[in-house]
Structures are given as structure tokens and as C-alpha cells.
Amino acid sequence: MLRKSLLVTGFLTLSACASISPTQVDSKLSAWQGQSINTLIQAWGLPTSEREINGIKYAEWNSREIKQRPAVNIGVGGFGSHIFGSIGTTIFGGNKETHCLVQVGYNADGIVTTSNWQGDPDACDAAIPEKQ
């Protein structure tokens, strides 16, 4: 019974972690197409880098984060006749590194013409502000 309840608890914990789909991030980023790069900078903050390639200027926002994932400890112990023993393990847990790189290209008039992202969809969803 204990084993069954641990499995149910573990399943519920995992299913509670909703994940953002890449399509949702694409949609959120594409909403910024046609905006002024100055508008993006006001909403997103200063880019981490800028460059120009073949006459197109690019601004990049790069974020990296390390999160401590929740851990579940399972142990079995015993005591009898002056002998004590225990067995335990930790499942899940540990550090998880997430990153997101968002790149937007803009023309000489400062209008965003291209955009792309790579990295963890959850991190990119958090890094890209909602367009008002």
C-alpha cells in the first residue's frame, strides 16, 4: 500500500509540472515582428550582444539559470538484536540548467524583420515578455 501511494504521489508531482510547447514560444516571439527595436529594448531590457551581418543588425538576449529540482527520498530501515541497517535513495532532484537565446534581426529603420530562439521552451517563454 505504501509503495502504491508513493507511486501515485510521484505521478501527480510529475504531471503537475506543465511544460511550454515550442509552438507557444514561437507565437509569443512572432508577436514582436514589425515592432521597433527600441520598443523591444524598453520591454526586454538591454540585449546581451549586438552584431551586424550582411547589412542586417541583430540583437541577442541570452539567459542561463540553474534551478534546484525537488527531490524525493525513499528509505527503509530496521533495528533488531543490536544491529541497525538502512537503505535509502534519492530520486529526481539535483540541479537543472536551463538556457535561452533569443535573436532578433532589424533593418536600417530599426524595425524587427526576423526572430528566432533556441534553448529550453520554459526558459524562453519566461525570457520573452508578452506583447501588450
C-alpha positions as CSV (number, residue, x, y, z in Angstrom):
1,M,0.0,0.0,0.0
2,L,2.8,2.4,0.9
3,R,4.5,1.6,-2.4
4,K,1.3,2.3,-4.3
5,S,0.8,5.6,-2.6
6,L,4.4,6.7,-3.3
7,L,3.9,5.9,-7.0
8,V,0.7,7.9,-7.1
9,T,2.3,10.8,-5.3
10,G,5.3,10.7,-7.7
11,F,3.0,10.6,-10.8
12,L,0.9,13.6,-9.5
13,T,4.1,15.5,-8.8
14,L,5.4,14.9,-12.3
15,S,2.1,15.7,-14.0
16,A,1.8,19.0,-12.1
17,C,4.9,20.3,-13.9
18,A,3.3,21.7,-17.0
19,S,5.7,22.5,-19.8
20,I,5.5,25.2,-22.5
21,S,5.5,23.9,-26.1
22,P,7.9,25.3,-28.7
23,T,4.8,26.5,-30.7
24,Q,3.8,28.7,-27.8
25,V,7.2,30.3,-27.7
26,D,7.2,30.8,-31.5
27,S,3.8,32.5,-31.2
28,K,4.9,34.8,-28.3
29,L,8.1,35.8,-30.2
30,S,6.4,36.4,-33.6
31,A,4.0,38.9,-31.9
32,W,7.0,41.2,-31.8
33,Q,7.6,41.2,-35.6
34,G,7.2,44.6,-37.1
35,Q,8.0,46.4,-33.8
36,S,10.8,48.9,-33.3
37,I,14.0,47.6,-31.8
38,N,13.7,50.4,-29.3
39,T,10.3,49.1,-28.2
40,L,11.8,45.7,-27.7
41,I,14.7,47.1,-25.6
42,Q,12.3,49.0,-23.4
43,A,10.2,45.9,-22.8
44,W,13.0,43.3,-22.7
45,G,16.0,45.3,-21.3
46,L,19.3,45.7,-22.9
47,P,20.5,42.9,-25.2
48,T,23.5,40.8,-24.1
49,S,25.1,41.3,-27.5
50,E,24.6,43.0,-30.9
51,R,26.1,42.4,-34.3
52,E,25.7,43.2,-38.0
53,I,25.8,40.6,-40.7
54,N,25.3,41.5,-44.4
55,G,23.7,44.8,-43.6
56,I,21.2,43.3,-41.1
57,K,21.6,44.2,-37.5
58,Y,20.9,41.6,-34.8
59,A,20.3,41.9,-31.1
60,E,20.6,38.8,-28.8
61,W,19.3,38.1,-25.3
62,N,21.0,35.2,-23.7
63,S,19.9,33.8,-20.3
64,R,21.1,30.9,-18.3
65,E,19.7,29.7,-15.0
66,I,20.5,26.8,-12.6
67,K,17.5,25.5,-10.6
68,Q,17.4,23.0,-7.8
69,R,14.9,20.4,-8.7
70,P,12.7,18.9,-5.9
71,A,13.9,15.6,-4.6
72,V,12.1,12.6,-3.2
73,N,13.8,10.5,-0.6
74,I,12.9,6.9,-0.1
75,G,14.3,4.9,2.8
76,V,13.9,1.6,4.6
77,G,15.4,1.0,8.0
78,G,15.5,-1.7,10.6
79,F,16.5,-2.4,14.2
80,G,16.9,-5.6,15.9
81,S,19.3,-7.5,18.1
82,H,21.7,-4.6,18.4
83,I,22.1,-4.4,14.6
84,F,20.8,-1.4,12.7
85,G,20.7,-1.1,9.0
86,S,19.2,1.2,6.5
87,I,18.9,1.6,2.8
88,G,17.9,4.9,1.1
89,T,18.0,6.6,-2.2
90,T,17.0,10.0,-3.6
91,I,15.1,10.1,-6.9
92,F,14.6,13.1,-9.1
93,G,16.3,16.1,-7.6
94,G,19.7,17.7,-8.5
95,N,20.5,20.8,-10.4
96,K,18.9,21.6,-13.8
97,E,20.5,24.1,-16.0
98,T,18.2,26.0,-18.5
99,H,19.2,28.4,-21.2
100,C,17.5,30.6,-23.8
101,L,19.0,32.5,-26.7
102,V,16.6,34.9,-28.5
103,Q,17.9,36.7,-31.6
104,V,16.0,39.4,-33.5
105,G,17.1,41.0,-36.8
106,Y,16.1,44.5,-37.6
107,N,16.5,46.8,-40.7
108,A,18.1,50.2,-41.0
109,D,14.8,51.8,-39.9
110,G,15.0,49.8,-36.6
111,I,12.0,47.6,-37.4
112,V,12.2,43.9,-36.4
113,T,12.1,41.7,-39.5
114,T,13.3,38.3,-38.3
115,S,13.4,36.5,-35.0
116,N,14.4,33.1,-33.6
117,W,15.1,31.3,-30.4
118,Q,16.9,28.2,-29.1
119,G,17.0,26.6,-25.8
120,D,14.6,25.4,-23.2
121,P,11.0,26.3,-24.1
122,D,10.1,27.1,-20.5
123,A,13.1,29.4,-20.1
124,C,12.4,31.1,-23.4
125,D,8.8,31.6,-22.5
126,A,9.9,33.3,-19.3
127,A,12.5,35.4,-21.1
128,I,10.2,36.8,-23.8
129,P,7.8,39.4,-22.4
130,E,4.1,39.3,-23.5
131,K,3.5,42.0,-26.2
132,Q,0.9,44.5,-24.8
